[in-house]
Amino acid sequence: MKKSHPIRRVVLATAATVSGIVLLLSLKPASDPGSAQAAGGVAPQQTAAAQESAQGGAAAAGAGTVTGAVAQTQYGPVQVRLTMSGGKITKAEAVQAPSGGTSTQKTELAVPKLNQEAVAAQSADIDTVSGATYTSTGYKQSLQSALDQAKAAGSGSASGSGGSSGSGGSSGSGGSSAPAAQARTVTGRVAQTQYGPVQVRITVSGGKITKAEAVQAPSGGTSSQKTQLAVPKLDQEAVAAGSADIDTVSGATYTSTGYKQSLQSALDQAGG
């Protein structure tokens, strides 16, 4: 009996060792799939996040805000900011506008109307608010600047996508962008008159004047009244005639003469 004790201990020890090894082996495969599953779970999440980020960036490329250049007016600076989506104006707001005294009242009256018209017209071809000519003119200048920036950004992304789509696509986009490149805005030299400076800006497309506007005109006292009367007529005649050979507005001879001089300067620059 005493001789059998050591053997029994050896057998029991061996059995215990084997059992421990079996347990270890059985636990190891269970932990490996867990760790593998954990590792496999991180990568899809990162990929999904990257895809969502890419989609978000693509969406942001089609929408965003654009701020036009500051337009200096006689009563203070005007600056317009646009919110664009899908190439269209969804919101317009003046981040700077004349203030102080009657300027504040005119700004509060004019800017909401100008904002609405900008969204409705989808261009800077909007009406001047009566009684706020300078603010309206500055607004349209800054609005046009913002639209030019949005157009340039859109053309850049369009040409980039055209290049990645293939040679056929790029040649097609090149053909379609050519007409747009012909339209441009030209500002004539300042014409000094007895009652103040006059400066005309025109938009030319296909060799024709599509828009004319006075970015500077006499103001103060009766000059403001004459400007408000004469300039809209001169703008219309410039577009209709396609040249500086337009009639002088009765009662606004100096303004009309200065307008025609600056208009001719702009036409000379445009090559028309």
ZAPALUM-223972 format. One line per field, with one value per residue: residue number from 1; residue in three letters; z, y, x of N, C-alpha, C in turn. Coordinates in Angstrom, 1 decimal, padded with zeros to 4 digits. Each point is the difference from the previous one (the first is absolute). Layout:
BEGIN
i = c(NUM  ...)
aa = c(ALA  ...)
nZ = c(Z  ...)
nY = c(Y  ...)
nX = c(X  ...)
caZ = c(Z  ...)
caY = c(Y  ...)
caX = c(X  ...)
cZ = c(Z  ...)
cY = c(Y  ...)
cX = c(X  ...)
% end
This chain:
BEGIN
i = c(1  2  3  4  5  6  7  8  9  10  11  12  13  14  15  16  17  18  19  20  21  22  23  24  25  26  27  28  29  30  31  32  33  34  35  36  37  38  39  40  41  42  43  44  45  46  47  48  49  50  51  52  53  54  55  56  57  58  59  60  61  62  63  64  65  66  67  68  69  70  71  72  73  74  75  76  77  78  79  80  81  82  83  84  85  86  87  88  89  90  91  92  93  94  95  96  97  98  99  100  101  102  103  104  105  106  107  108  109  110  111  112  113  114  115  116  117  118  119  120  121  122  123  124  125  126  127  128  129  130  131  132  133  134  135  136  137  138  139  140  141  142  143  144  145  146  147  148  149  150  151  152  153  154  155  156  157  158  159  160  161  162  163  164  165  166  167  168  169  170  171  172  173  174  175  176  177  178  179  180  181  182  183  184  185  186  187  188  189  190  191  192  193  194  195  196  197  198  199  200  201  202  203  204  205  206  207  208  209  210  211  212  213  214  215  216  217  218  219  220  221  222  223  224  225  226  227  228  229  230  231  232  233  234  235  236  237  238  239  240  241  242  243  244  245  246  247  248  249  250  251  252  253  254  255  256  257  258  259  260  261  262  263  264  265  266  267  268  269  270  271  272)
aa = c(MET  LYS  LYS  SER  HIS  PRO  ILE  ARG  ARG  VAL  VAL  LEU  ALA  THR  ALA  ALA  THR  VAL  SER  GLY  ILE  VAL  LEU  LEU  LEU  SER  LEU  LYS  PRO  ALA  SER  ASP  PRO  GLY  SER  ALA  GLN  ALA  ALA  GLY  GLY  VAL  ALA  PRO  GLN  GLN  THR  ALA  ALA  ALA  GLN  GLU  SER  ALA  GLN  GLY  GLY  ALA  ALA  ALA  ALA  GLY  ALA  GLY  THR  VAL  THR  GLY  ALA  VAL  ALA  GLN  THR  GLN  TYR  GLY  PRO  VAL  GLN  VAL  ARG  LEU  THR  MET  SER  GLY  GLY  LYS  ILE  THR  LYS  ALA  GLU  ALA  VAL  GLN  ALA  PRO  SER  GLY  GLY  THR  SER  THR  GLN  LYS  THR  GLU  LEU  ALA  VAL  PRO  LYS  LEU  ASN  GLN  GLU  ALA  VAL  ALA  ALA  GLN  SER  ALA  ASP  ILE  ASP  THR  VAL  SER  GLY  ALA  THR  TYR  THR  SER  THR  GLY  TYR  LYS  GLN  SER  LEU  GLN  SER  ALA  LEU  ASP  GLN  ALA  LYS  ALA  ALA  GLY  SER  GLY  SER  ALA  SER  GLY  SER  GLY  GLY  SER  SER  GLY  SER  GLY  GLY  SER  SER  GLY  SER  GLY  GLY  SER  SER  ALA  PRO  ALA  ALA  GLN  ALA  ARG  THR  VAL  THR  GLY  ARG  VAL  ALA  GLN  THR  GLN  TYR  GLY  PRO  VAL  GLN  VAL  ARG  ILE  THR  VAL  SER  GLY  GLY  LYS  ILE  THR  LYS  ALA  GLU  ALA  VAL  GLN  ALA  PRO  SER  GLY  GLY  THR  SER  SER  GLN  LYS  THR  GLN  LEU  ALA  VAL  PRO  LYS  LEU  ASP  GLN  GLU  ALA  VAL  ALA  ALA  GLY  SER  ALA  ASP  ILE  ASP  THR  VAL  SER  GLY  ALA  THR  TYR  THR  SER  THR  GLY  TYR  LYS  GLN  SER  LEU  GLN  SER  ALA  LEU  ASP  GLN  ALA  GLY  GLY)
nZ = c(000.0  000.8  -000.8  000.2  001.1  -000.2  -000.4  001.1  000.8  -000.6  000.1  001.2  000.2  -000.6  000.7  001.1  -000.3  -000.4  001.1  000.6  -000.6  000.2  001.3  000.0  -000.6  000.9  000.9  -000.5  -000.6  001.2  000.5  -000.8  -000.1  001.3  000.1  -000.8  000.7  001.2  -000.5  -000.4  001.3  000.2  -000.9  000.0  001.3  -000.1  -000.8  000.8  001.0  -000.7  -000.3  001.3  000.3  -000.9  000.4  001.3  -000.4  -000.7  001.0  000.8  -001.0  000.1  001.2  000.3  000.7  -000.7  000.4  -000.5  -000.9  000.8  -000.1  -000.3  000.8  -000.5  000.4  -000.6  000.6  -001.1  000.6  -001.0  000.8  -000.8  000.2  -000.5  -000.8  -000.5  000.2  001.0  000.0  001.2  000.2  000.2  000.5  000.5  -000.1  -001.0  000.6  -000.7  001.0  000.9  000.8  -001.1  -000.1  001.3  000.0  -000.9  000.8  001.1  -000.8  -000.5  001.0  000.8  -000.7  000.2  001.3  000.1  -000.6  000.7  001.0  -000.3  -000.2  001.0  000.1  -000.5  -000.9  001.0  000.4  -000.2  001.3  -000.3  -000.1  -000.6  -000.9  000.9  001.0  -000.8  -000.5  001.2  000.4  -001.1  000.3  001.3  -000.4  -001.0  000.9  000.8  -000.9  -000.2  001.4  000.2  -001.1  000.5  001.2  -000.5  -000.7  001.1  000.8  -001.0  -000.1  001.4  000.1  -000.9  000.6  001.1  -000.7  -000.6  -001.1  -000.2  001.4  000.0  -001.1  000.5  001.2  -000.7  -000.9  001.1  000.4  -001.3  -000.2  001.2  -000.6  -001.0  001.0  000.0  001.1  -000.6  000.7  -000.5  -000.5  001.1  -000.3  000.1  000.7  -000.4  000.0  -000.5  000.5  -001.2  000.4  -001.2  000.3  -000.9  -000.3  -000.6  -000.9  -000.7  000.6  000.9  000.3  001.0  000.5  000.5  000.8  000.7  000.1  -000.7  000.7  -000.5  001.2  000.8  000.7  -000.9  000.2  001.3  -000.1  -000.5  000.9  001.0  -000.6  -000.1  001.1  000.5  -000.5  000.5  001.1  -000.1  -000.2  001.0  000.6  -000.2  000.2  001.1  000.3  -000.1  -001.1  001.1  000.2  000.0  001.3  -000.4  000.3  -000.6  -000.6  001.2  000.7  -001.0  000.0  001.4  000.0  -001.1  000.6  001.2  -000.6  -000.7  001.2  000.5  -001.0  000.1  001.3  -000.3  -000.8  000.5)
nY = c(-001.2  000.0  -001.1  -000.2  000.6  -000.1  -001.2  -000.1  000.5  -000.8  -001.0  000.3  000.1  -001.2  -000.6  000.5  -000.3  -001.2  -000.1  000.5  -000.9  -000.9  000.4  000.0  -001.2  -000.4  000.7  -000.4  -001.0  -000.1  000.3  -000.9  -000.8  000.2  -000.2  -001.0  -000.3  000.3  -000.6  -001.0  000.3  000.3  -000.8  -000.8  000.2  -000.2  -001.0  -000.4  000.3  -000.6  -001.0  000.1  000.0  -001.0  -000.7  000.2  -000.3  -001.1  -000.2  000.2  -000.8  -000.6  000.2  001.3  000.8  001.1  000.7  001.0  000.7  000.8  000.6  000.9  000.6  001.0  -001.0  -000.8  -001.0  -000.8  -001.1  -000.9  -000.8  -001.0  -000.6  -000.9  -000.6  -001.0  000.9  000.0  001.3  -000.5  000.9  001.3  000.6  001.2  -000.3  000.9  001.1  001.1  000.8  000.4  000.7  000.6  -000.2  -000.1  001.0  000.6  -000.3  000.3  001.0  000.3  -000.3  000.0  001.2  000.5  -000.5  000.4  001.2  000.0  -000.5  000.9  001.0  -000.5  001.3  000.9  -000.5  000.8  000.3  001.3  -000.1  000.5  001.1  -001.1  001.0  000.7  -000.3  000.3  001.1  000.4  -000.2  000.6  001.0  000.0  000.1  000.9  000.7  -000.1  000.4  001.0  000.1  000.0  000.9  000.8  -000.1  000.3  000.9  000.3  -000.2  000.8  000.9  000.0  000.0  001.0  000.4  -000.3  000.5  000.6  -000.4  -000.9  -000.2  000.0  -000.7  -000.7  -000.1  -000.2  -000.8  -000.5  000.0  -000.2  -000.2  -000.6  -000.4  000.1  -000.3  001.3  000.5  001.2  000.6  001.0  000.9  000.6  000.5  001.0  000.3  001.0  -001.0  -000.6  -001.0  -000.5  -001.2  -000.6  -001.0  -000.8  -000.8  -000.7  -000.5  -000.8  000.9  -000.3  001.2  -000.8  000.8  001.1  000.5  001.1  -000.3  001.1  000.9  001.3  000.5  000.2  000.3  001.0  -000.1  -000.3  001.0  000.8  -000.4  000.0  001.2  000.4  -000.5  -000.3  001.2  000.5  -000.7  000.3  001.3  -000.1  -000.8  000.9  001.1  -000.6  001.3  001.0  -000.3  000.6  000.3  001.3  -000.3  000.5  001.0  -000.9  001.1  000.5  -000.5  000.4  001.2  000.1  -000.3  000.8  000.9  -000.3  000.1  001.0  000.4  -000.4  000.6  001.0  -000.2  000.0  001.0  000.7)
nX = c(000.8  001.0  000.3  -001.3  000.3  001.3  -000.4  -000.8  001.0  000.9  -000.9  -000.3  001.3  000.3  -001.1  000.5  001.3  -000.4  -000.7  001.1  000.8  -000.9  -000.1  001.3  000.1  -000.9  000.6  001.1  -000.6  -000.6  001.3  000.6  -001.1  000.0  001.3  -000.2  -001.1  000.7  001.1  -000.8  -000.5  001.3  000.5  -001.1  000.1  001.3  -000.3  -001.0  000.8  001.0  -000.9  -000.5  001.3  000.3  -001.1  000.4  001.3  -000.5  -000.8  001.0  000.6  -001.2  000.4  -000.2  000.8  -000.4  001.1  -000.7  000.6  000.7  -001.2  000.9  -000.9  -000.7  -000.9  000.9  000.7  -000.1  -000.3  000.0  -000.7  000.4  -001.1  000.8  -000.9  000.7  000.9  -000.8  -000.5  000.3  001.0  -000.4  001.1  -000.2  001.2  000.0  -000.4  -000.3  000.5  -000.9  -000.8  -000.2  001.4  -000.1  -000.8  000.8  001.0  -000.7  -000.2  001.2  000.8  -001.1  -000.3  001.2  -000.1  -001.2  000.3  001.1  -000.8  -001.0  000.9  000.6  000.1  000.9  -000.8  000.1  -001.2  000.2  000.3  -001.2  000.8  000.5  000.3  000.7  -000.9  -001.0  000.7  000.4  -001.3  -000.4  000.9  -000.3  -001.3  000.3  000.8  -001.0  -000.8  000.9  000.1  -001.4  -000.1  001.0  -000.5  -001.2  000.7  000.7  -001.1  -000.7  001.0  000.1  -001.4  000.1  001.1  -000.7  -001.0  001.1  000.7  -001.0  -000.1  001.3  000.0  -001.0  000.5  001.1  -000.8  -000.5  001.2  000.2  -001.3  000.0  001.2  -000.9  -000.8  000.1  000.5  -000.3  000.9  -000.7  000.8  000.4  -001.2  000.8  -001.1  -000.7  -000.8  001.1  000.7  000.2  -000.4  000.2  -000.8  000.5  -001.0  001.0  -000.9  000.8  000.8  -001.0  -000.5  000.1  000.9  -000.5  000.9  -000.5  001.3  000.1  -000.6  -000.3  000.3  -001.0  -001.0  -000.1  001.3  -000.4  -000.9  000.9  000.9  -000.9  -000.1  001.3  000.7  -001.2  -000.3  001.1  -000.2  -001.3  000.3  000.9  -000.9  -001.0  000.8  000.5  -000.1  000.9  -000.6  -000.2  -001.3  000.2  000.0  -001.2  000.7  000.7  000.3  000.4  -001.0  -000.8  000.7  000.1  -001.3  -000.2  000.7  -000.6  -001.2  000.4  000.5  -001.2  -000.7  000.8  -000.2  -001.3  000.5  -001.0)
caZ = c(000.0  000.1  -001.3  -001.1  000.2  -000.9  -001.4  -000.1  -000.1  -001.3  -000.9  000.3  -000.4  -001.5  -000.5  000.2  -001.1  -001.3  000.1  -000.1  -001.4  -000.8  000.3  -000.6  -001.4  -000.3  000.2  -001.0  -001.2  000.3  000.1  -001.3  -000.9  000.6  -000.4  -001.4  -000.2  000.4  -001.0  -001.2  000.2  000.0  -001.4  -000.6  000.6  -000.5  -001.4  -000.1  000.4  -001.1  -001.0  000.4  -000.1  -001.4  -000.4  000.5  -000.7  -001.3  000.2  000.3  -001.2  -000.7  000.8  000.9  000.0  -000.7  000.3  -001.1  000.4  000.6  -000.9  000.7  -000.5  000.7  001.4  000.8  -000.8  -000.1  -000.3  -000.1  000.1  -000.5  000.2  -001.3  000.0  -001.4  -000.9  000.1  001.2  000.9  001.0  -000.3  001.1  000.0  001.2  000.3  -000.7  000.6  001.3  000.7  -000.5  -001.0  -000.7  000.7  -000.5  -001.4  000.0  000.5  -001.0  -001.3  -000.1  -000.1  -001.3  -000.9  000.2  -000.6  -001.4  -000.4  000.0  -001.0  -001.3  -000.2  -000.7  000.5  -000.8  000.9  000.0  001.0  000.9  000.0  001.2  000.5  -001.2  000.2  000.6  -001.0  -000.9  000.7  000.2  -001.3  -000.3  000.9  -000.4  -001.2  000.4  000.6  -001.1  -000.9  000.7  000.0  -001.3  -000.2  000.8  -000.7  -001.2  000.4  000.3  -001.2  -000.9  000.7  -000.2  -001.4  -000.2  000.5  -000.6  -001.3  -001.0  -000.7  000.8  000.2  -001.3  000.0  000.9  -000.5  -000.9  000.6  000.9  -000.8  -000.1  001.2  000.2  -000.8  000.7  001.0  000.5  -000.2  000.7  -000.7  000.8  000.6  -000.7  000.9  -000.5  000.9  001.2  000.6  -000.9  -000.6  -000.5  -000.5  -000.1  -000.9  -000.2  -001.4  -000.4  -001.4  -000.7  000.2  001.3  000.6  001.2  000.2  001.2  000.5  001.4  000.6  -000.6  000.8  001.1  000.9  -000.4  -001.3  -000.8  000.3  -000.7  -001.4  -000.2  000.1  -001.2  -001.2  -000.1  -000.5  -001.4  -000.7  000.0  -000.9  -001.4  -000.3  -000.3  -001.3  -001.1  -000.2  -000.2  000.8  -000.8  000.7  000.2  001.3  000.7  000.2  001.4  000.6  -001.1  000.4  000.3  -001.2  -000.8  000.7  -000.2  -001.3  000.0  000.7  -000.8  -001.1  000.5  000.3  -001.3  -000.6  000.7  -000.4  -001.4  -000.8)
caY = c(001.2  001.1  000.1  000.5  001.4  000.9  -000.3  000.7  001.5  000.3  -000.1  001.2  001.3  000.0  000.3  001.5  000.7  -000.2  000.8  001.4  000.3  -000.1  001.3  001.2  -000.1  000.3  001.4  000.8  000.2  000.9  001.3  000.4  000.5  001.2  001.0  000.1  000.6  001.4  000.6  000.1  000.9  001.4  000.4  000.4  001.2  001.1  000.1  000.7  001.4  000.6  000.2  001.0  001.3  000.4  000.4  001.4  001.0  000.2  000.8  001.3  000.6  000.6  001.1  000.7  001.4  000.8  001.4  000.8  001.0  001.2  001.1  001.3  000.9  001.3  000.0  -001.1  -001.2  -001.0  -001.3  -001.0  -001.4  -000.9  -001.5  -000.6  -001.4  -000.5  001.1  001.1  000.8  -000.3  001.0  001.1  000.9  001.0  -000.1  001.4  000.9  001.3  000.1  001.3  001.0  -000.4  -001.2  -001.2  -000.2  -000.5  -001.4  -000.9  000.0  -000.5  -001.3  -001.2  -000.1  -000.5  -001.4  -000.7  000.0  -000.8  -001.4  -000.2  000.2  -000.9  000.8  001.3  000.9  000.3  001.4  000.9  000.4  001.4  000.7  -000.6  -000.3  -000.4  -001.3  -001.0  -000.2  -000.7  -001.4  -000.8  -000.2  -001.1  -001.2  -000.5  -000.6  -001.3  -000.9  -000.4  -000.9  -001.3  -000.6  -000.5  -001.2  -001.0  -000.3  -000.7  -001.3  -000.7  -000.5  -001.1  -001.2  -000.3  -000.6  -001.4  -000.9  -000.6  001.0  000.5  000.9  001.3  000.8  000.5  001.1  001.1  000.7  000.7  001.1  001.0  001.2  000.6  000.8  001.2  001.1  000.6  001.3  001.0  001.3  001.2  001.0  001.0  001.2  001.1  001.0  001.2  -000.4  -001.2  -001.1  -001.0  -001.2  -001.0  -001.4  -000.7  -001.5  -000.2  -001.4  -000.1  001.3  000.9  000.4  -000.7  000.7  001.2  000.7  001.0  -000.3  001.3  001.1  001.1  -000.1  001.1  001.1  -000.4  -001.0  -001.4  -000.2  -000.1  -001.3  -001.0  000.1  -000.2  -001.2  -001.2  000.2  -000.2  -001.5  -000.7  000.4  -000.6  -001.4  000.0  000.4  -000.8  000.9  001.2  000.9  000.0  001.3  000.6  000.1  001.4  000.5  -000.7  000.1  -000.3  -001.4  -000.8  000.1  -000.8  -001.4  -000.4  000.0  -001.2  -001.1  -000.2  -000.5  -001.4  -000.7  -000.1  -001.0  -001.3  -000.3  000.2)
caX = c(-000.8  000.9  000.7  -000.9  -000.3  000.7  -000.5  -001.3  000.3  000.5  -001.1  -000.9  000.7  -000.1  -001.3  -000.3  000.7  -000.7  -001.3  000.3  000.4  -001.2  -000.7  000.7  -000.2  -001.4  -000.2  000.8  -000.7  -001.2  000.4  000.5  -001.0  -000.5  000.9  -000.1  -001.3  000.2  000.8  -000.8  -001.0  000.5  000.3  -001.2  -000.5  000.8  -000.3  -001.3  000.2  000.7  -001.0  -000.9  000.7  000.1  -001.3  -000.2  000.8  -000.7  -001.2  000.4  000.5  -001.2  -000.6  000.9  -000.2  001.0  -000.1  000.4  001.0  -000.6  -000.2  000.0  -001.0  000.2  -000.5  000.6  000.3  -001.0  000.5  -001.1  000.4  -001.0  000.0  -000.2  -000.3  -000.3  000.2  -001.1  000.0  -001.1  000.0  000.9  000.0  001.0  000.8  000.4  -000.9  000.1  -000.7  000.2  -000.9  -001.0  000.5  -000.5  -001.4  000.0  000.5  -001.1  -001.1  000.4  000.7  -000.9  -000.5  001.1  000.2  -001.1  000.1  001.1  -000.4  -001.0  000.6  001.2  001.0  000.2  -000.8  -001.2  -000.4  000.5  -001.1  -000.2  000.5  001.3  000.7  001.4  000.0  -000.4  001.1  001.1  -000.5  000.1  001.4  000.5  -000.7  000.7  001.3  -000.2  -000.4  001.2  000.8  -000.7  000.1  001.4  000.2  -000.7  000.7  001.2  -000.4  -000.5  001.2  000.7  -000.7  000.0  001.3  000.1  -000.9  000.5  000.3  -001.2  -000.7  000.7  -000.2  -001.4  -000.1  000.8  -000.9  -001.2  000.5  000.5  -000.9  000.0  001.2  -000.1  -000.7  000.9  -000.4  001.0  -000.3  000.7  000.7  -000.8  -000.1  -000.2  -000.9  -000.1  -000.8  000.5  000.4  -000.9  000.7  -000.9  000.5  -000.8  000.2  000.0  000.0  -000.1  000.2  -001.1  -000.2  -001.1  -000.4  000.7  -000.4  001.0  000.5  000.2  -000.8  -000.1  -001.0  -000.1  -000.9  -000.7  000.8  -000.5  -001.2  000.3  000.6  -001.1  -000.9  000.7  000.8  -000.7  -000.3  001.3  000.3  -000.8  000.4  001.3  -000.2  -000.8  000.9  001.2  001.1  -000.1  -000.7  -001.3  -000.5  000.2  -001.3  -000.3  000.1  001.1  001.0  001.4  000.0  -000.1  001.3  001.0  -000.4  000.4  001.5  000.5  -000.5  000.9  001.2  -000.2  -000.1  001.4  000.7  -000.6  000.3  -001.3)
cZ = c(000.0  -001.3  -001.1  000.2  -001.0  -001.4  -000.2  -000.1  -001.4  -001.0  000.2  -000.5  -001.6  -000.5  000.2  -001.0  -001.3  000.0  -000.1  -001.5  -000.9  000.2  -000.7  -001.5  -000.4  000.1  -001.1  -001.3  000.3  000.0  -001.4  -000.9  000.6  -000.4  -001.5  -000.4  000.3  -001.1  -001.2  000.1  -000.1  -001.4  -000.7  000.5  -000.5  -001.5  -000.1  000.4  -001.1  -001.1  000.3  -000.1  -001.4  -000.6  000.5  -000.7  -001.4  000.2  000.3  -001.2  -000.8  000.7  000.9  -000.1  -000.8  000.3  -001.0  000.5  000.6  -001.1  000.8  -000.6  000.8  001.4  000.8  -000.9  000.0  -000.4  000.2  000.1  -000.5  000.5  -001.2  000.2  -001.4  -001.0  000.0  001.4  000.8  001.1  -000.3  001.2  -000.1  001.4  000.4  -000.8  000.7  001.3  000.5  -000.6  -000.9  -000.7  000.7  -000.5  -001.4  -000.1  000.4  -001.0  -001.2  000.1  000.0  -001.4  -001.0  000.2  -000.7  -001.5  -000.5  -000.1  -001.1  -001.4  -000.3  -000.7  000.7  -000.8  000.8  000.0  001.1  000.9  000.1  001.4  000.6  -001.2  000.2  000.7  -001.0  -001.0  000.6  000.2  -001.3  -000.4  000.8  -000.3  -001.2  000.3  000.6  -001.0  -000.9  000.7  000.0  -001.4  -000.3  000.7  -000.7  -001.3  000.3  000.3  -001.1  -000.9  000.6  -000.2  -001.5  -000.3  000.5  -000.7  -001.3  -001.0  -000.7  000.8  000.1  -001.3  -000.1  001.0  -000.5  -001.0  000.6  000.9  -000.9  -000.1  001.3  000.2  -000.8  000.8  001.1  000.4  -000.1  000.6  -000.7  000.9  000.6  -000.8  001.0  -000.6  001.0  001.3  000.7  -001.0  -000.5  -000.5  -000.3  000.0  -000.9  000.0  -001.5  -000.2  -001.5  -000.8  000.2  001.5  000.6  001.3  000.1  001.3  000.4  001.4  000.7  -000.8  001.0  001.1  000.8  -000.5  -001.3  -000.8  000.2  -000.8  -001.5  -000.4  000.0  -001.2  -001.3  -000.2  -000.5  -001.5  -000.8  000.0  -001.1  -001.5  -000.4  -000.4  -001.4  -001.2  -000.2  -000.2  000.9  -000.8  000.5  000.2  001.4  000.7  000.4  001.5  000.7  -001.0  000.4  000.4  -001.2  -000.8  000.7  -000.2  -001.3  -000.1  000.7  -000.7  -001.2  000.4  000.3  -001.3  -000.6  000.7  -000.4  -001.4  -000.8  -000.5)
cY = c(001.3  000.3  000.6  001.5  000.9  -000.1  000.7  001.5  000.4  000.0  001.2  001.3  000.1  000.3  001.5  000.8  000.0  000.8  001.5  000.4  000.0  001.3  001.2  000.0  000.3  001.5  000.9  000.2  000.9  001.5  000.6  000.6  001.3  001.2  000.3  000.8  001.5  000.7  000.2  001.1  001.4  000.5  000.4  001.4  001.2  000.2  000.8  001.4  000.8  000.3  001.1  001.4  000.4  000.5  001.4  001.0  000.3  000.8  001.5  000.8  000.7  001.1  000.6  001.5  000.7  001.4  000.9  001.1  001.2  001.0  001.3  000.9  001.4  000.0  -001.1  -001.3  -000.9  -001.3  -001.0  -001.4  -000.9  -001.4  -000.7  -001.5  -000.4  001.1  001.1  000.7  -000.4  001.0  001.1  000.9  001.0  -000.1  001.4  000.9  001.4  000.1  001.4  001.0  -000.6  -001.3  -001.2  -000.2  -000.5  -001.4  -001.0  -000.1  -000.8  -001.4  -001.3  -000.2  -000.5  -001.4  -000.9  -000.1  -000.8  -001.5  -000.2  000.1  -001.0  000.7  001.3  001.0  000.2  001.5  000.8  000.4  001.6  000.6  -000.6  -000.4  -000.5  -001.3  -001.1  -000.3  -000.8  -001.5  -000.8  -000.3  -001.2  -001.3  -000.7  -000.7  -001.4  -001.1  -000.4  -001.0  -001.4  -000.7  -000.6  -001.3  -001.2  -000.5  -000.9  -001.5  -000.8  -000.5  -001.1  -001.3  -000.5  -000.7  -001.4  -000.9  -000.5  001.1  000.5  001.0  001.3  000.8  000.6  001.2  001.2  000.8  000.8  001.2  001.2  001.2  000.7  000.9  001.3  001.1  000.5  001.4  001.0  001.3  001.1  000.9  001.0  001.3  001.1  001.1  001.2  -000.4  -001.2  -001.1  -000.9  -001.2  -001.1  -001.4  -000.7  -001.5  -000.2  -001.5  -000.1  001.3  001.0  000.4  -000.6  000.8  001.3  000.6  001.0  -000.3  001.3  001.0  001.1  -000.1  001.2  001.1  -000.5  -001.0  -001.4  -000.2  -000.2  -001.4  -001.1  000.0  -000.4  -001.4  -001.2  000.1  -000.2  -001.4  -000.7  000.3  -000.7  -001.4  000.0  000.3  -000.8  000.8  001.2  001.1  000.1  001.4  000.6  000.2  001.5  000.4  -000.7  000.0  -000.5  -001.5  -000.9  000.0  -000.9  -001.5  -000.6  -000.2  -001.3  -001.3  -000.3  -000.6  -001.5  -000.8  -000.2  -001.1  -001.4  -000.3  000.2  001.5)
cX = c(000.9  000.7  -000.9  -000.3  000.7  -000.5  -001.3  000.1  000.4  -001.2  -000.9  000.7  -000.1  -001.3  -000.4  000.7  -000.7  -001.3  000.3  000.3  -001.3  -000.8  000.6  -000.3  -001.4  -000.3  000.7  -000.8  -001.2  000.4  000.5  -001.2  -000.6  000.9  000.0  -001.2  000.1  000.8  -000.8  -001.1  000.4  000.1  -001.3  -000.5  000.9  -000.3  -001.3  000.2  000.6  -001.0  -000.9  000.7  000.1  -001.3  -000.4  000.7  -000.6  -001.2  000.4  000.5  -001.1  -000.7  001.0  -000.3  001.2  -000.2  000.6  001.0  -000.8  -000.2  -000.1  -001.0  000.2  -000.4  000.6  000.1  -001.3  000.6  -001.1  000.5  -001.2  000.1  -000.4  -000.3  -000.4  000.2  -001.0  000.2  -001.2  -000.2  000.9  -000.1  001.1  000.8  000.6  -001.0  000.1  -000.8  000.3  -001.0  -001.1  000.4  -000.5  -001.5  -000.1  000.5  -001.0  -001.1  000.5  000.6  -000.9  -000.6  001.0  000.4  -001.0  000.2  001.2  -000.3  -000.9  000.7  001.1  001.1  000.1  -000.9  -001.3  -000.3  000.7  -001.2  -000.1  000.4  001.2  000.8  001.4  000.2  -000.3  001.1  001.1  -000.4  000.2  001.4  000.6  -000.7  000.6  001.3  -000.2  -000.5  001.1  000.9  -000.6  000.1  001.4  000.2  -000.8  000.6  001.2  -000.4  -000.5  001.1  000.7  -000.7  000.0  001.3  000.1  -001.0  000.4  000.2  -001.2  -000.7  000.7  -000.1  -001.3  -000.1  000.8  -000.8  -001.1  000.5  000.5  -001.0  000.0  001.2  -000.1  -000.7  000.9  -000.5  001.2  -000.4  000.7  000.7  -001.0  000.0  -000.4  -000.9  -000.1  -000.7  000.5  000.4  -001.1  000.9  -001.0  000.6  -001.0  000.3  -000.1  000.0  -000.3  000.2  -001.1  -000.1  -001.3  -000.5  000.9  -000.4  001.1  000.4  000.4  -000.9  -000.1  -001.1  000.0  -000.9  -000.8  000.7  -000.5  -001.3  000.2  000.6  -001.0  -000.9  000.8  000.6  -000.8  -000.3  001.3  000.4  -000.8  000.4  001.4  -000.2  -000.7  000.9  001.2  001.2  -000.1  -000.7  -001.5  -000.4  000.3  -001.4  -000.2  000.1  001.2  001.2  001.4  000.1  -000.1  001.3  001.0  -000.3  000.5  001.5  000.5  -000.5  000.9  001.3  -000.1  -000.1  001.4  000.8  -000.6  000.3  -001.2  -000.1)
% end
